[in-house]
Amino acid sequence: MIEKNLEHPASATYYQSLPKVELHRHLEGSLRLETIIEVARAHGMNFLETGQLRSLVQVHEDDPYTFQNFLSKFETLRLFYRSPEVIQRVTQEAIEDAAADNIRYLEMRFTPKALTVAQGFDYGEVMDWVIEAAQEASQRLGIQSRLIVSFNRHESIQIAEQVCRLAVDRISRGIVGVDLAGNEAQFSALPFAGVLKEARQAGLHITIHAGEWGGAGNISDAILALNAERIGHGVRVLEDDYVTRLAAERGVAFEVCVTSNLQSGVTPTLEDHPLPRMLEAGINVTINTDDPSISQISLSDEYFKASEILRIGKTALRERVLAAAQAAFLPDDEKEALLARLEREYPAA
């Protein structure tokens, strides 16, 4: 049984002060709105007004909460990667925002295909720009970060193969894993089994979006057929008792993103989010933002919602932070150092 939050409500400041770990944040969903506006003006991108642009890149209360609407924001955001300087700027700003939110360790994923659409950049060059910017910002701000490269199941296997080859060449520079993302509702992950197997054999870790817009069967495919070490979202795991038991027994970490799951139509209301029931079932849950700019949130906001709305107690919340550190794609010695730091810094319940 998880500890329910029966204490007096904590302030938003309390959750902001907590040391945190984030395993599931997309660079493409982390652009500051003011940066988007500046890039649009600098490059003569014809958006009629700021309000129109905002509606194209962020989810608002009057939007339909569907995966189609959520994914549409990325179609607009792909237009803004107009130069190496822009790509490096948004990478640095994403790291800065994480550091300001007291995130001690961040794994940020990015999609080379998305960053190359606007200007036809080379995938390898884009990777190098992101790596260099992330390293500079992390060193400057004292935040530990690593990178995960993503490719989409609704795009070609050839793209995935190329991205994986380039990622393997950059393992020593901070790329630690690959992520299969994209339109899960209409496209299977299974055709990517060979690509993912080769990536794992070459030293990259594997995380897969599953059980978000598709059913629990996609989670069992990810675990059994694709050897996923972590599951992106996975909130539909409870729809199948066998898959629930499988996930709990394997201890696979689930990268849950509460607000994103609401805005993309996975859960009808925030109060209905399955996070508490996942914990009750023994699922290894971690808490993440997914796309903080699109959703207009921080990781502190997600901690607040988990504790104050979903009634996850403070002790259970602390356990989720440590679980995220334990699931990090880090060597054992670095993982132990991160866990020790969190233990020191996390306030007593």
Sequence and secondary structure as in RCSB ss.txt:
>XXXX:A:sequence
MIEKNLEHPASATYYQSLPKVELHRHLEGSLRLETIIEVARAHGMNFLETGQLRSLVQVHEDDPYTFQNFLSKFE
TLRLFYRSPEVIQRVTQEAIEDAAADNIRYLEMRFTPKALTVAQGFDYGEVMDWVIEAAQEASQRLGIQSRLIVS
FNRHESIQIAEQVCRLAVDRISRGIVGVDLAGNEAQFSALPFAGVLKEARQAGLHITIHAGEWGGAGNISDAILA
LNAERIGHGVRVLEDDYVTRLAAERGVAFEVCVTSNLQSGVTPTLEDHPLPRMLEAGINVTINTDDPSISQISLS
DEYFKASEILRIGKTALRERVLAAAQAAFLPDDEKEALLARLEREYPAA
>XXXX:A:secstr
   B  S    HHHHHHS EEEEEEEGGG   HHHHHHHHHHTT   S HHHHHHHHS  TTS  SHHHHHHHHH
HHGGG  SHHHHHHHHHHHHHHHHHTTEEEEEEEE HHHHHTTTT  HHHHHHHHHHHHHHHHHHHT EEEEEEE
EETTS HHHHHHHHHHHHTTGGGTEEEEEEES TTT  SGGGHHHHHHHHHTT EEEEEESSSS HHHHHIIIII
S  SEEEE TTGGG HHHHHHHHHHT EEEE HHHHHHTTSSSSGGG SHHHHHHTT EEEE  B HHHHT  HH
HHHHIIIIIS B HHHHHHHHHHHHHTSSS HHHHHHHHHHHHHHS   
